[in-house]
């Protein structure tokens, strides 16, 4: 995502320098680390626990996911 901004590729260190020096960037970014950048939104991400299935209300999506999970492979 951060490629080709101002014609340069950014790594963590370069992004951190820009983040620390640009207050407008701090308004847009929720957090960042070596894995990527999380942009601030109004939606809150729900915490998940390892090994639990997410709740889905769409029965077709649940059926399709179960079919994929049950296939050998």
C-alpha positions as CSV (number, residue, x, y, z in Angstrom):
1,X,0.0,0.0,0.0
2,X,2.8,2.4,0.8
3,X,4.6,1.9,-2.4
4,X,4.9,4.7,-4.9
5,X,4.0,7.5,-2.6
6,X,6.2,10.4,-3.7
7,X,7.8,7.9,-6.1
8,X,9.6,6.0,-3.3
9,X,9.1,2.7,-1.5
10,X,8.8,2.8,2.3
11,X,10.0,0.4,4.8
12,X,9.2,0.5,8.5
13,X,12.0,2.9,9.5
14,X,11.2,5.4,6.8
15,X,7.5,5.3,7.6
16,X,8.2,5.8,11.3
17,X,10.2,8.9,10.5
18,X,7.4,10.3,8.4
19,X,4.8,9.3,11.0
20,X,6.7,11.0,13.9
21,X,7.1,14.2,11.9
22,X,3.7,14.6,10.2
23,X,0.7,15.2,12.5
24,X,-1.8,14.7,9.7
25,X,-0.5,11.2,9.2
26,X,-1.1,10.5,12.9
27,X,-4.8,11.3,12.4
28,X,-5.1,8.6,9.7
29,X,-3.1,5.7,11.1
30,X,-4.4,3.7,14.0
31,X,-1.2,1.6,14.4
32,X,1.7,0.2,12.4
33,X,4.4,-2.4,12.9
34,X,6.7,-4.5,10.8
35,X,3.6,-6.4,9.3
36,X,1.8,-3.3,8.0
37,X,-0.3,-0.3,8.7
38,X,-3.8,-0.1,10.2
39,X,-5.9,2.9,9.0
40,X,-8.3,4.5,11.5
41,X,-11.9,3.8,10.8
42,X,-15.2,4.3,12.7
43,X,-15.6,0.5,12.9
44,X,-14.0,-1.3,15.8
45,X,-12.4,-4.6,15.1
46,X,-13.8,-7.3,17.3
47,X,-11.1,-9.3,19.2
48,X,-11.0,-12.9,18.3
49,X,-9.8,-15.9,20.2
50,X,-7.7,-18.6,18.6
51,X,-9.7,-21.7,17.7
52,X,-13.1,-20.0,17.7
53,X,-15.2,-19.7,14.6
54,X,-16.5,-16.2,13.7
55,X,-20.2,-15.7,13.9
56,X,-21.8,-15.5,10.5
57,X,-25.5,-14.9,9.8
58,X,-25.4,-15.8,6.1
59,X,-26.3,-19.5,5.9
60,X,-25.0,-19.8,2.4
61,X,-21.6,-18.5,3.4
62,X,-21.5,-20.9,6.4
63,X,-22.4,-23.9,4.2
64,X,-19.8,-23.0,1.7
65,X,-17.1,-22.5,4.3
66,X,-18.0,-25.8,5.9
67,X,-17.8,-27.6,2.6
68,X,-14.3,-26.1,2.0
69,X,-13.1,-27.0,5.5
70,X,-14.3,-30.6,5.1
71,X,-12.5,-31.3,1.9
72,X,-9.4,-33.5,2.1
73,X,-6.3,-31.8,1.3
